[in-house]
């Protein structure tokens, strides 16, 4: 359990740092600063720790919040795999450089099964966990996801699309030389 928590914390910190480096989050100038001695984004680490504490505190009183948080995290984690799998499913063969695990002609069925499985898994985590459904047993993950995505889309429409330019390139080496 500890190793899983450390892995998730490290991933979360890396995501905050990458988004801050690309100026994709509010107050990104604070979160992207590296510690002068250790060369790690310590501010991003503290932000992630604060978010985890703030999200974890209500769990001590209300059990339904735990269900919502674990559902949202699982959907985000598993759903993140759907994007590259779907892209590979619809990508033309001539635009693809095969790697060591290339499955040849079986790629489309494998990608389709994987993508459908991810959709099924994410759908299950949006369903209620207990019946009858009451305010104390309702799975608030769909509501929280809807509100979160709505706020992000609103932020994009009102402000971020005017200044966000996409990922910042760290190096300028042609990919064929790497």
PyMOL CGO cylinders between C-alpha atoms (Angstrom):
from pymol import cmd
from pymol.cgo import CYLINDER

trace = [
    CYLINDER, 0.00, 0.00, 0.00, 2.85, 2.39, 0.83, 0.3, 1, 1, 1, 1, 1, 1,
    CYLINDER, 2.85, 2.39, 0.83, 4.58, 1.75, -2.49, 0.3, 1, 1, 1, 1, 1, 1,
    CYLINDER, 4.58, 1.75, -2.49, 1.34, 2.36, -4.37, 0.3, 1, 1, 1, 1, 1, 1,
    CYLINDER, 1.34, 2.36, -4.37, 0.82, 5.63, -2.51, 0.3, 1, 1, 1, 1, 1, 1,
    CYLINDER, 0.82, 5.63, -2.51, 4.39, 6.73, -3.29, 0.3, 1, 1, 1, 1, 1, 1,
    CYLINDER, 4.39, 6.73, -3.29, 3.95, 5.88, -6.96, 0.3, 1, 1, 1, 1, 1, 1,
    CYLINDER, 3.95, 5.88, -6.96, 0.69, 7.79, -7.20, 0.3, 1, 1, 1, 1, 1, 1,
    CYLINDER, 0.69, 7.79, -7.20, 2.18, 10.77, -5.35, 0.3, 1, 1, 1, 1, 1, 1,
    CYLINDER, 2.18, 10.77, -5.35, 5.18, 10.81, -7.68, 0.3, 1, 1, 1, 1, 1, 1,
    CYLINDER, 5.18, 10.81, -7.68, 2.95, 10.64, -10.75, 0.3, 1, 1, 1, 1, 1, 1,
    CYLINDER, 2.95, 10.64, -10.75, 0.72, 13.41, -9.41, 0.3, 1, 1, 1, 1, 1, 1,
    CYLINDER, 0.72, 13.41, -9.41, 3.72, 15.64, -8.69, 0.3, 1, 1, 1, 1, 1, 1,
    CYLINDER, 3.72, 15.64, -8.69, 5.14, 15.02, -12.17, 0.3, 1, 1, 1, 1, 1, 1,
    CYLINDER, 5.14, 15.02, -12.17, 1.80, 15.94, -13.75, 0.3, 1, 1, 1, 1, 1, 1,
    CYLINDER, 1.80, 15.94, -13.75, 1.53, 19.15, -11.73, 0.3, 1, 1, 1, 1, 1, 1,
    CYLINDER, 1.53, 19.15, -11.73, 5.11, 20.05, -12.62, 0.3, 1, 1, 1, 1, 1, 1,
    CYLINDER, 5.11, 20.05, -12.62, 4.61, 19.32, -16.35, 0.3, 1, 1, 1, 1, 1, 1,
    CYLINDER, 4.61, 19.32, -16.35, 1.35, 21.29, -16.49, 0.3, 1, 1, 1, 1, 1, 1,
    CYLINDER, 1.35, 21.29, -16.49, 2.96, 24.15, -14.56, 0.3, 1, 1, 1, 1, 1, 1,
    CYLINDER, 2.96, 24.15, -14.56, 5.98, 24.17, -16.85, 0.3, 1, 1, 1, 1, 1, 1,
    CYLINDER, 5.98, 24.17, -16.85, 3.58, 24.49, -19.81, 0.3, 1, 1, 1, 1, 1, 1,
    CYLINDER, 3.58, 24.49, -19.81, 1.67, 27.24, -17.94, 0.3, 1, 1, 1, 1, 1, 1,
    CYLINDER, 1.67, 27.24, -17.94, -1.45, 25.07, -17.93, 0.3, 1, 1, 1, 1, 1, 1,
    CYLINDER, -1.45, 25.07, -17.93, -2.50, 25.55, -14.30, 0.3, 1, 1, 1, 1, 1, 1,
    CYLINDER, -2.50, 25.55, -14.30, -3.23, 28.64, -12.21, 0.3, 1, 1, 1, 1, 1, 1,
    CYLINDER, -3.23, 28.64, -12.21, -0.20, 30.03, -10.33, 0.3, 1, 1, 1, 1, 1, 1,
    CYLINDER, -0.20, 30.03, -10.33, 2.09, 27.89, -12.51, 0.3, 1, 1, 1, 1, 1, 1,
    CYLINDER, 2.09, 27.89, -12.51, 5.08, 30.14, -11.79, 0.3, 1, 1, 1, 1, 1, 1,
    CYLINDER, 5.08, 30.14, -11.79, 4.98, 28.93, -8.17, 0.3, 1, 1, 1, 1, 1, 1,
    CYLINDER, 4.98, 28.93, -8.17, 4.48, 25.21, -8.85, 0.3, 1, 1, 1, 1, 1, 1,
    CYLINDER, 4.48, 25.21, -8.85, 7.17, 24.85, -11.55, 0.3, 1, 1, 1, 1, 1, 1,
    CYLINDER, 7.17, 24.85, -11.55, 10.07, 26.16, -9.45, 0.3, 1, 1, 1, 1, 1, 1,
    CYLINDER, 10.07, 26.16, -9.45, 12.77, 23.61, -8.73, 0.3, 1, 1, 1, 1, 1, 1,
    CYLINDER, 12.77, 23.61, -8.73, 14.49, 23.32, -5.37, 0.3, 1, 1, 1, 1, 1, 1,
    CYLINDER, 14.49, 23.32, -5.37, 17.96, 24.88, -5.82, 0.3, 1, 1, 1, 1, 1, 1,
    CYLINDER, 17.96, 24.88, -5.82, 19.85, 22.03, -4.15, 0.3, 1, 1, 1, 1, 1, 1,
    CYLINDER, 19.85, 22.03, -4.15, 17.75, 18.91, -4.84, 0.3, 1, 1, 1, 1, 1, 1,
    CYLINDER, 17.75, 18.91, -4.84, 16.47, 19.92, -8.31, 0.3, 1, 1, 1, 1, 1, 1,
    CYLINDER, 16.47, 19.92, -8.31, 12.93, 18.68, -7.61, 0.3, 1, 1, 1, 1, 1, 1,
    CYLINDER, 12.93, 18.68, -7.61, 9.71, 20.71, -7.85, 0.3, 1, 1, 1, 1, 1, 1,
    CYLINDER, 9.71, 20.71, -7.85, 9.21, 20.91, -4.09, 0.3, 1, 1, 1, 1, 1, 1,
    CYLINDER, 9.21, 20.91, -4.09, 6.35, 23.41, -4.40, 0.3, 1, 1, 1, 1, 1, 1,
    CYLINDER, 6.35, 23.41, -4.40, 4.49, 20.94, -6.63, 0.3, 1, 1, 1, 1, 1, 1,
    CYLINDER, 4.49, 20.94, -6.63, 5.12, 18.21, -4.05, 0.3, 1, 1, 1, 1, 1, 1,
    CYLINDER, 5.12, 18.21, -4.05, 3.65, 20.39, -1.29, 0.3, 1, 1, 1, 1, 1, 1,
    CYLINDER, 3.65, 20.39, -1.29, 0.66, 21.29, -3.47, 0.3, 1, 1, 1, 1, 1, 1,
    CYLINDER, 0.66, 21.29, -3.47, -0.02, 17.60, -4.12, 0.3, 1, 1, 1, 1, 1, 1,
    CYLINDER, -0.02, 17.60, -4.12, 0.31, 16.80, -0.41, 0.3, 1, 1, 1, 1, 1, 1,
    CYLINDER, 0.31, 16.80, -0.41, -2.13, 19.60, 0.47, 0.3, 1, 1, 1, 1, 1, 1,
    CYLINDER, -2.13, 19.60, 0.47, -4.63, 18.42, -2.15, 0.3, 1, 1, 1, 1, 1, 1,
    CYLINDER, -4.63, 18.42, -2.15, -4.41, 14.84, -0.83, 0.3, 1, 1, 1, 1, 1, 1,
    CYLINDER, -4.41, 14.84, -0.83, -4.97, 16.01, 2.74, 0.3, 1, 1, 1, 1, 1, 1,
    CYLINDER, -4.97, 16.01, 2.74, -7.90, 18.23, 1.77, 0.3, 1, 1, 1, 1, 1, 1,
    CYLINDER, -7.90, 18.23, 1.77, -9.51, 15.43, -0.23, 0.3, 1, 1, 1, 1, 1, 1,
    CYLINDER, -9.51, 15.43, -0.23, -8.81, 12.89, 2.50, 0.3, 1, 1, 1, 1, 1, 1,
    CYLINDER, -8.81, 12.89, 2.50, -10.17, 14.78, 5.50, 0.3, 1, 1, 1, 1, 1, 1,
    CYLINDER, -10.17, 14.78, 5.50, -13.89, 14.46, 4.62, 0.3, 1, 1, 1, 1, 1, 1,
    CYLINDER, -13.89, 14.46, 4.62, -13.46, 10.69, 4.29, 0.3, 1, 1, 1, 1, 1, 1,
    CYLINDER, -13.46, 10.69, 4.29, -13.08, 10.51, 8.06, 0.3, 1, 1, 1, 1, 1, 1,
    CYLINDER, -13.08, 10.51, 8.06, -16.70, 11.64, 8.48, 0.3, 1, 1, 1, 1, 1, 1,
    CYLINDER, -16.70, 11.64, 8.48, -18.56, 10.69, 5.28, 0.3, 1, 1, 1, 1, 1, 1,
    CYLINDER, -18.56, 10.69, 5.28, -17.94, 7.31, 3.67, 0.3, 1, 1, 1, 1, 1, 1,
    CYLINDER, -17.94, 7.31, 3.67, -19.62, 8.22, 0.36, 0.3, 1, 1, 1, 1, 1, 1,
    CYLINDER, -19.62, 8.22, 0.36, -16.80, 10.70, -0.37, 0.3, 1, 1, 1, 1, 1, 1,
    CYLINDER, -16.80, 10.70, -0.37, -14.31, 7.82, -0.36, 0.3, 1, 1, 1, 1, 1, 1,
    CYLINDER, -14.31, 7.82, -0.36, -16.36, 6.06, -3.04, 0.3, 1, 1, 1, 1, 1, 1,
    CYLINDER, -16.36, 6.06, -3.04, -16.48, 9.20, -5.17, 0.3, 1, 1, 1, 1, 1, 1,
    CYLINDER, -16.48, 9.20, -5.17, -12.76, 9.91, -4.86, 0.3, 1, 1, 1, 1, 1, 1,
    CYLINDER, -12.76, 9.91, -4.86, -11.68, 6.35, -5.64, 0.3, 1, 1, 1, 1, 1, 1,
    CYLINDER, -11.68, 6.35, -5.64, -14.10, 6.23, -8.58, 0.3, 1, 1, 1, 1, 1, 1,
    CYLINDER, -14.10, 6.23, -8.58, -12.81, 9.50, -10.02, 0.3, 1, 1, 1, 1, 1, 1,
    CYLINDER, -12.81, 9.50, -10.02, -9.17, 8.46, -9.56, 0.3, 1, 1, 1, 1, 1, 1,
    CYLINDER, -9.17, 8.46, -9.56, -9.76, 5.09, -11.19, 0.3, 1, 1, 1, 1, 1, 1,
    CYLINDER, -9.76, 5.09, -11.19, -11.61, 6.65, -14.12, 0.3, 1, 1, 1, 1, 1, 1,
    CYLINDER, -11.61, 6.65, -14.12, -8.80, 9.16, -14.62, 0.3, 1, 1, 1, 1, 1, 1,
    CYLINDER, -8.80, 9.16, -14.62, -6.09, 6.53, -14.30, 0.3, 1, 1, 1, 1, 1, 1,
    CYLINDER, -6.09, 6.53, -14.30, -7.68, 3.83, -16.46, 0.3, 1, 1, 1, 1, 1, 1,
    CYLINDER, -7.68, 3.83, -16.46, -9.30, 6.33, -18.82, 0.3, 1, 1, 1, 1, 1, 1,
    CYLINDER, -9.30, 6.33, -18.82, -5.90, 7.84, -19.53, 0.3, 1, 1, 1, 1, 1, 1,
    CYLINDER, -5.90, 7.84, -19.53, -4.98, 4.64, -21.35, 0.3, 1, 1, 1, 1, 1, 1,
    CYLINDER, -4.98, 4.64, -21.35, -8.00, 4.98, -23.64, 0.3, 1, 1, 1, 1, 1, 1,
    CYLINDER, -8.00, 4.98, -23.64, -6.60, 7.99, -25.51, 0.3, 1, 1, 1, 1, 1, 1,
    CYLINDER, -6.60, 7.99, -25.51, -3.45, 6.36, -26.96, 0.3, 1, 1, 1, 1, 1, 1,
    CYLINDER, -3.45, 6.36, -26.96, -5.27, 3.06, -27.52, 0.3, 1, 1, 1, 1, 1, 1,
    CYLINDER, -5.27, 3.06, -27.52, -8.04, 4.80, -29.45, 0.3, 1, 1, 1, 1, 1, 1,
    CYLINDER, -8.04, 4.80, -29.45, -5.48, 6.86, -31.38, 0.3, 1, 1, 1, 1, 1, 1,
    CYLINDER, -5.48, 6.86, -31.38, -3.70, 3.64, -32.36, 0.3, 1, 1, 1, 1, 1, 1,
    CYLINDER, -3.70, 3.64, -32.36, -7.01, 2.07, -33.32, 0.3, 1, 1, 1, 1, 1, 1,
    CYLINDER, -7.01, 2.07, -33.32, -7.83, 4.80, -35.83, 0.3, 1, 1, 1, 1, 1, 1,
    CYLINDER, -7.83, 4.80, -35.83, -4.27, 5.64, -36.92, 0.3, 1, 1, 1, 1, 1, 1,
    CYLINDER, -4.27, 5.64, -36.92, -3.22, 4.71, -40.44, 0.3, 1, 1, 1, 1, 1, 1,
    CYLINDER, -3.22, 4.71, -40.44, -0.65, 1.90, -40.60, 0.3, 1, 1, 1, 1, 1, 1,
    CYLINDER, -0.65, 1.90, -40.60, 1.83, 3.96, -42.65, 0.3, 1, 1, 1, 1, 1, 1,
    CYLINDER, 1.83, 3.96, -42.65, 1.98, 6.63, -39.90, 0.3, 1, 1, 1, 1, 1, 1,
    CYLINDER, 1.98, 6.63, -39.90, 3.09, 4.13, -37.25, 0.3, 1, 1, 1, 1, 1, 1,
    CYLINDER, 3.09, 4.13, -37.25, 6.60, 3.04, -36.29, 0.3, 1, 1, 1, 1, 1, 1,
    CYLINDER, 6.60, 3.04, -36.29, 6.38, -0.47, -34.86, 0.3, 1, 1, 1, 1, 1, 1,
    CYLINDER, 6.38, -0.47, -34.86, 7.94, -1.12, -31.47, 0.3, 1, 1, 1, 1, 1, 1,
    CYLINDER, 7.94, -1.12, -31.47, 9.08, -4.35, -29.77, 0.3, 1, 1, 1, 1, 1, 1,
    CYLINDER, 9.08, -4.35, -29.77, 5.51, -5.40, -28.82, 0.3, 1, 1, 1, 1, 1, 1,
    CYLINDER, 5.51, -5.40, -28.82, 3.92, -4.96, -32.23, 0.3, 1, 1, 1, 1, 1, 1,
    CYLINDER, 3.92, -4.96, -32.23, 1.15, -7.53, -32.74, 0.3, 1, 1, 1, 1, 1, 1,
    CYLINDER, 1.15, -7.53, -32.74, 0.82, -7.10, -36.49, 0.3, 1, 1, 1, 1, 1, 1,
    CYLINDER, 0.82, -7.10, -36.49, -2.60, -7.61, -38.03, 0.3, 1, 1, 1, 1, 1, 1,
    CYLINDER, -2.60, -7.61, -38.03, -4.12, -8.36, -34.63, 0.3, 1, 1, 1, 1, 1, 1,
    CYLINDER, -4.12, -8.36, -34.63, -3.62, -4.74, -33.55, 0.3, 1, 1, 1, 1, 1, 1,
    CYLINDER, -3.62, -4.74, -33.55, -7.12, -3.55, -34.45, 0.3, 1, 1, 1, 1, 1, 1,
    CYLINDER, -7.12, -3.55, -34.45, -8.99, -6.31, -32.58, 0.3, 1, 1, 1, 1, 1, 1,
    CYLINDER, -8.99, -6.31, -32.58, -6.62, -5.98, -29.60, 0.3, 1, 1, 1, 1, 1, 1,
    CYLINDER, -6.62, -5.98, -29.60, -7.06, -2.18, -29.51, 0.3, 1, 1, 1, 1, 1, 1,
    CYLINDER, -7.06, -2.18, -29.51, -10.82, -2.48, -29.92, 0.3, 1, 1, 1, 1, 1, 1,
    CYLINDER, -10.82, -2.48, -29.92, -11.15, -4.98, -27.07, 0.3, 1, 1, 1, 1, 1, 1,
    CYLINDER, -11.15, -4.98, -27.07, -8.88, -2.89, -24.83, 0.3, 1, 1, 1, 1, 1, 1,
    CYLINDER, -8.88, -2.89, -24.83, -10.77, 0.32, -25.63, 0.3, 1, 1, 1, 1, 1, 1,
    CYLINDER, -10.77, 0.32, -25.63, -14.17, -1.28, -25.03, 0.3, 1, 1, 1, 1, 1, 1,
    CYLINDER, -14.17, -1.28, -25.03, -12.93, -2.80, -21.76, 0.3, 1, 1, 1, 1, 1, 1,
    CYLINDER, -12.93, -2.80, -21.76, -11.74, 0.62, -20.58, 0.3, 1, 1, 1, 1, 1, 1,
    CYLINDER, -11.74, 0.62, -20.58, -15.12, 2.16, -21.49, 0.3, 1, 1, 1, 1, 1, 1,
    CYLINDER, -15.12, 2.16, -21.49, -16.90, -0.62, -19.59, 0.3, 1, 1, 1, 1, 1, 1,
    CYLINDER, -16.90, -0.62, -19.59, -14.63, -0.24, -16.56, 0.3, 1, 1, 1, 1, 1, 1,
    CYLINDER, -14.63, -0.24, -16.56, -15.07, 3.54, -16.44, 0.3, 1, 1, 1, 1, 1, 1,
    CYLINDER, -15.07, 3.54, -16.44, -18.84, 3.15, -16.77, 0.3, 1, 1, 1, 1, 1, 1,
    CYLINDER, -18.84, 3.15, -16.77, -18.96, 0.74, -13.83, 0.3, 1, 1, 1, 1, 1, 1,
    CYLINDER, -18.96, 0.74, -13.83, -17.18, 3.25, -11.60, 0.3, 1, 1, 1, 1, 1, 1,
    CYLINDER, -17.18, 3.25, -11.60, -19.91, 5.80, -12.36, 0.3, 1, 1, 1, 1, 1, 1,
    CYLINDER, -19.91, 5.80, -12.36, -22.69, 3.50, -11.12, 0.3, 1, 1, 1, 1, 1, 1,
    CYLINDER, -22.69, 3.50, -11.12, -24.08, 3.51, -7.58, 0.3, 1, 1, 1, 1, 1, 1,
    CYLINDER, -24.08, 3.51, -7.58, -22.46, 1.07, -5.19, 0.3, 1, 1, 1, 1, 1, 1,
    CYLINDER, -22.46, 1.07, -5.19, -25.44, 0.50, -2.90, 0.3, 1, 1, 1, 1, 1, 1,
    CYLINDER, -25.44, 0.50, -2.90, -29.19, 0.07, -3.33, 0.3, 1, 1, 1, 1, 1, 1,
    CYLINDER, -29.19, 0.07, -3.33, -31.56, 1.65, -2.54, 0.3, 1, 1, 1, 1, 1, 1,
    CYLINDER, -31.56, 1.65, -2.54, -30.00, 4.92, -3.62, 0.3, 1, 1, 1, 1, 1, 1,
    CYLINDER, -30.00, 4.92, -3.62, -30.15, 7.60, -0.95, 0.3, 1, 1, 1, 1, 1, 1,
    CYLINDER, -30.15, 7.60, -0.95, -28.12, 10.75, -0.31, 0.3, 1, 1, 1, 1, 1, 1,
    CYLINDER, -28.12, 10.75, -0.31, -25.80, 8.65, 1.86, 0.3, 1, 1, 1, 1, 1, 1,
    CYLINDER, -25.80, 8.65, 1.86, -25.28, 5.88, -0.73, 0.3, 1, 1, 1, 1, 1, 1,
    CYLINDER, -25.28, 5.88, -0.73, -25.25, 7.90, -3.97, 0.3, 1, 1, 1, 1, 1, 1,
    CYLINDER, -25.25, 7.90, -3.97, -22.05, 7.73, -6.02, 0.3, 1, 1, 1, 1, 1, 1,
    CYLINDER, -22.05, 7.73, -6.02, -21.12, 11.38, -6.48, 0.3, 1, 1, 1, 1, 1, 1,
    CYLINDER, -21.12, 11.38, -6.48, -18.37, 10.59, -9.02, 0.3, 1, 1, 1, 1, 1, 1,
    CYLINDER, -18.37, 10.59, -9.02, -20.49, 11.52, -12.08, 0.3, 1, 1, 1, 1, 1, 1,
    CYLINDER, -20.49, 11.52, -12.08, -21.53, 14.79, -10.43, 0.3, 1, 1, 1, 1, 1, 1,
    CYLINDER, -21.53, 14.79, -10.43, -17.97, 15.64, -9.39, 0.3, 1, 1, 1, 1, 1, 1,
    CYLINDER, -17.97, 15.64, -9.39, -16.59, 14.72, -12.82, 0.3, 1, 1, 1, 1, 1, 1,
    CYLINDER, -16.59, 14.72, -12.82, -19.26, 16.81, -14.53, 0.3, 1, 1, 1, 1, 1, 1,
    CYLINDER, -19.26, 16.81, -14.53, -18.60, 19.82, -12.31, 0.3, 1, 1, 1, 1, 1, 1,
    CYLINDER, -18.60, 19.82, -12.31, -14.83, 19.45, -12.67, 0.3, 1, 1, 1, 1, 1, 1,
    CYLINDER, -14.83, 19.45, -12.67, -14.91, 19.07, -16.44, 0.3, 1, 1, 1, 1, 1, 1,
    CYLINDER, -14.91, 19.07, -16.44, -17.44, 21.90, -16.69, 0.3, 1, 1, 1, 1, 1, 1,
    CYLINDER, -17.44, 21.90, -16.69, -15.18, 24.25, -14.73, 0.3, 1, 1, 1, 1, 1, 1,
    CYLINDER, -15.18, 24.25, -14.73, -12.18, 23.26, -16.85, 0.3, 1, 1, 1, 1, 1, 1,
    CYLINDER, -12.18, 23.26, -16.85, -14.14, 23.86, -20.07, 0.3, 1, 1, 1, 1, 1, 1,
    CYLINDER, -14.14, 23.86, -20.07, -15.40, 27.19, -18.75, 0.3, 1, 1, 1, 1, 1, 1,
    CYLINDER, -15.40, 27.19, -18.75, -11.84, 28.21, -17.83, 0.3, 1, 1, 1, 1, 1, 1,
    CYLINDER, -11.84, 28.21, -17.83, -10.72, 27.21, -21.33, 0.3, 1, 1, 1, 1, 1, 1,
    CYLINDER, -10.72, 27.21, -21.33, -13.50, 29.12, -23.08, 0.3, 1, 1, 1, 1, 1, 1,
    CYLINDER, -13.50, 29.12, -23.08, -13.21, 32.29, -21.00, 0.3, 1, 1, 1, 1, 1, 1,
    CYLINDER, -13.21, 32.29, -21.00, -9.45, 32.55, -20.53, 0.3, 1, 1, 1, 1, 1, 1,
    CYLINDER, -9.45, 32.55, -20.53, -6.99, 29.75, -21.24, 0.3, 1, 1, 1, 1, 1, 1,
    CYLINDER, -6.99, 29.75, -21.24, -7.54, 29.40, -24.99, 0.3, 1, 1, 1, 1, 1, 1,
    CYLINDER, -7.54, 29.40, -24.99, -6.28, 32.97, -25.42, 0.3, 1, 1, 1, 1, 1, 1,
    CYLINDER, -6.28, 32.97, -25.42, -2.85, 32.31, -23.96, 0.3, 1, 1, 1, 1, 1, 1,
    CYLINDER, -2.85, 32.31, -23.96, -2.18, 28.55, -23.71, 0.3, 1, 1, 1, 1, 1, 1,
    CYLINDER, -2.18, 28.55, -23.71, 0.21, 27.47, -26.49, 0.3, 1, 1, 1, 1, 1, 1,
    CYLINDER, 0.21, 27.47, -26.49, 0.70, 23.79, -25.64, 0.3, 1, 1, 1, 1, 1, 1,
    CYLINDER, 0.70, 23.79, -25.64, 3.68, 21.87, -24.28, 0.3, 1, 1, 1, 1, 1, 1,
    CYLINDER, 3.68, 21.87, -24.28, 7.01, 23.64, -23.91, 0.3, 1, 1, 1, 1, 1, 1,
    CYLINDER, 7.01, 23.64, -23.91, 9.84, 21.91, -25.75, 0.3, 1, 1, 1, 1, 1, 1,
    CYLINDER, 9.84, 21.91, -25.75, 12.80, 21.10, -23.51, 0.3, 1, 1, 1, 1, 1, 1,
    CYLINDER, 12.80, 21.10, -23.51, 15.19, 20.08, -26.28, 0.3, 1, 1, 1, 1, 1, 1,
    CYLINDER, 15.19, 20.08, -26.28, 15.43, 20.66, -30.01, 0.3, 1, 1, 1, 1, 1, 1,
    CYLINDER, 15.43, 20.66, -30.01, 16.92, 17.37, -31.23, 0.3, 1, 1, 1, 1, 1, 1,
    CYLINDER, 16.92, 17.37, -31.23, 15.30, 15.78, -34.28, 0.3, 1, 1, 1, 1, 1, 1,
    CYLINDER, 15.30, 15.78, -34.28, 13.54, 12.56, -33.28, 0.3, 1, 1, 1, 1, 1, 1,
    CYLINDER, 13.54, 12.56, -33.28, 15.54, 10.45, -35.74, 0.3, 1, 1, 1, 1, 1, 1,
    CYLINDER, 15.54, 10.45, -35.74, 18.78, 11.33, -33.88, 0.3, 1, 1, 1, 1, 1, 1,
    CYLINDER, 18.78, 11.33, -33.88, 17.49, 10.27, -30.46, 0.3, 1, 1, 1, 1, 1, 1,
]
cmd.load_cgo(trace, "trace")
